[in-house]
């Protein structure tokens, strides 16, 4: 409806929310290229990335929560849109407020208003495109200058993720897969592909140490998580905090604990099997 066609870019300046996944799937269905950044990025950090990819539609939140604090981003959003002349429509997801004053954000509409005309649509037409048609644009870290764009094709991404999920991580239909990630990290793209393995994807946004450092383990129990994805840094911090989840939580459904981001040291393996759970597969899957 906004004139987005195959090859156009759709960007998300979003927390790890269902609406972010929905927007990615919608873009992919028509062959648009999806790219994302986390709302904790500053204005220049976003412009360094999206300025290169020239999105036509930008999905954004009004704010986010972190460690008990509410952070407003509408001010930053107005500046970002002002620096992205390619953007024709901004869709604002009300995360920290029910409804927002969008006067300071050019081309903006609320998410509910944006999708309202299509609420009766109950089927999706998927564009048939070449195997290597671009699906995602990710970015290098930006530690050596402006972040560099990295294009990932639809066919290669899907095959690689299906291999890692079904073969490496033993993700089965009906499993419940979680990875602690923001939308500024490639693990978000990895996580969402678990849908292709017929798994349920568990989303979380915020501090991993909220709730007296227990919130992710609480989540694992409450949602009957099968795959707990995290980082070596998180496991190291949990050990330093003296957490003993095997004593405080059930974790009976967790079959795999996946660690990435940096190498997991030997002591980290010992900690997991001693203090988290003895009968699971701990995999340091990258880093």
ABEGO torsion letter per residue (X at the ends): XAGBBBGBBBBBBBBBBAAAAAAAAAAAAAGBBBBBBBAABBAAAAAAAAAAAGBABBBBBAEBBBGGBBBBAAAAAAAAAAABAABABBBBBBAABABBBAAABBGBBBAAAAAAAAAABABBBBBBBBAABBABBBBBAGAAEBBBBBBBBAAAAAAAAAAAAAAAAGBBBGBBBBBBBBAABAAAAAAAAAAAAGBBBBBBBEBAABGGGAAAAAAAAAAGBABBBBBAAAAAAAAAAGBBAAAABAGAABABBBBBGBBBBAAAAAAAAAAABABBBBBBABX
